Amino acid sequence: GEDNVPDGVALYWPGMAPCQDSQAWVYAHARAGMFLPLWGAVIGDTVDFGACQYEVVALRRTTAVEATALMTGGAPLTLQTSLGPNPSFGVLLVQGLRVPRGRGTFLNMEGVIE
């Protein structure tokens, strides 16, 4: 299927930006310079958005339809990327909790989000 996610950026759902006092949901393609590093994420990794950091607490493989159903009431941060070149491969959800700044960084998202 065709999607509208541009190359080279990560996007967040309206009203779901990271580093706010609400749930954040960010998505991007699994390509170099984007969310491909999420394929190697493990529990305890840190995602840095510049203004805040999150610790990875859960990893989940699912379908895009099931991922959409999980959007409300979920983890403080969810990063979503594809597991292959078309929707039949499913998606990877990396979920995190906000932590104090100053931890090591697994994925640096500062300046990547539109």
Secondary structure, DSSP 8 states (H G I E B T S, - for coil): ------TT-BEE-TT--TTSSS-EEEE--SSTTTTGGGGG--TT-EEE-SS-EEEEEEEEEE-HHHHHHTSTT--SEEEEEESSSSGGG-EEEEEEEEE-S-S--SEE-TTTB-
